[in-house]
Amino acid sequence: MALPYMDKHRGFPGRLPGTDFQFVIRRANKDGATPLTERIRYPDRRPADKRADAGFMQALWEAFGEEPFVRGNLDAGRLSWLFGREVIPAEDPFDPASYEAMLRIDVKLARQSFPDIPGLNP
């Protein structure tokens, strides 16, 4: 069975440097893309998890800025920590289980959530 088509974001970091927090996947899932879901970020999350969120948000900002982008090989688990808040659908209807789904950064909310990301905050 052929794998579903999935854009690969060349030059996008594969993980948070020095950790095992994954940012991209290597190949498409044969059963289709893992659906994006909005995960609740509780205030008592581990500092390492918070750094991974900030690192991923910084990588998204540096790669795409305010422009819409295709989900492609971005890790669904990592995206889900930002989905519905800082990363929102850029199309209607939106298919959360598609590698071709278009997303964008909600810049106003991203600036509030991640005030220390260089370039994101003027």
C-alpha positions in Angstrom: 0.0 0.0 0.0 1.3 3.4 -0.9 1.8 6.0 1.8 -0.4 9.1 1.6 1.2 12.2 0.2 2.9 14.5 2.7 4.8 17.7 2.1 8.2 17.8 3.8 9.4 21.1 5.3 13.0 21.2 4.3 15.2 23.1 6.7 12.7 22.9 9.5 14.4 21.6 12.7 13.7 18.0 13.4 13.6 18.4 17.2 14.3 20.8 20.0 18.2 20.9 20.2 19.6 18.7 22.9 16.3 16.9 23.6 14.0 14.2 22.3 11.1 16.6 21.7 10.3 15.8 18.0 9.1 18.6 15.6 8.7 16.7 12.4 8.0 13.1 11.3 10.0 11.2 8.7 7.3 9.5 6.7 3.5 9.5 6.4 1.4 7.1 8.4 0.0 4.4 6.2 -3.4 4.8 7.9 -3.4 8.6 7.3 -2.5 11.6 9.3 -3.0 11.7 13.0 -5.9 14.2 13.7 -4.9 17.5 15.3 -6.7 18.1 18.6 -6.6 21.0 21.0 -4.6 19.9 24.0 -4.9 21.7 27.3 -1.7 23.3 28.5 -2.0 23.2 32.3 0.1 25.8 34.2 1.9 23.1 36.1 3.5 21.5 33.0 7.1 20.6 33.3 9.6 23.3 32.3 11.0 21.1 29.6 7.6 20.8 28.0 7.2 24.6 28.1 10.6 25.0 26.4 9.5 22.5 23.7 6.4 24.6 23.0 8.4 27.8 22.8 11.0 26.2 20.6 8.4 24.8 18.2 6.6 28.1 18.1 9.9 29.9 17.3 10.7 27.4 14.6 7.2 27.9 13.1 7.6 31.7 13.2 11.0 31.6 11.6 9.9 29.2 8.9 6.5 30.7 8.0 5.9 34.0 9.8 2.3 35.3 9.2 1.9 33.3 6.0 -0.4 30.2 5.9 1.5 26.9 5.8 0.7 23.3 5.0 0.7 20.8 7.9 2.9 18.4 5.9 5.4 16.5 8.1 5.0 18.7 11.2 4.5 16.4 14.2 0.8 16.1 15.2 1.5 15.8 18.9 3.7 18.9 19.0 1.2 20.8 16.8 -1.7 19.8 19.1 -0.1 21.6 22.0 -0.5 24.9 20.0 -3.5 24.0 17.9 -6.7 26.0 18.5 -4.8 28.8 20.2 -1.5 30.0 18.6 -1.9 27.8 15.5 -5.3 27.9 13.9 -6.9 26.6 10.6 -6.2 28.8 7.6 -9.0 27.2 5.5 -12.7 26.4 5.8 -13.6 23.6 5.9 -10.6 22.3 7.8 -9.7 18.7 7.9 -7.7 18.0 11.1 -6.7 14.5 9.8 -5.0 15.7 6.5 -1.4 16.2 5.7 -2.5 18.9 3.2 -4.4 21.0 5.8 -3.5 24.7 5.8 -2.6 26.3 9.1 -1.5 29.8 10.2 -0.1 31.4 13.3 -2.4 33.6 15.3 0.2 36.3 15.8 -1.6 38.3 18.5 -2.1 35.3 20.7 1.4 33.9 20.0 2.9 37.2 21.1 0.9 37.0 24.4 1.8 33.3 25.0 5.4 33.5 24.0 6.7 37.0 24.8 10.4 35.8 24.8 10.5 34.5 21.2 12.9 36.8 19.2 11.4 38.3 16.1 7.8 37.4 17.1 7.6 40.3 19.5 8.6 43.7 18.1 
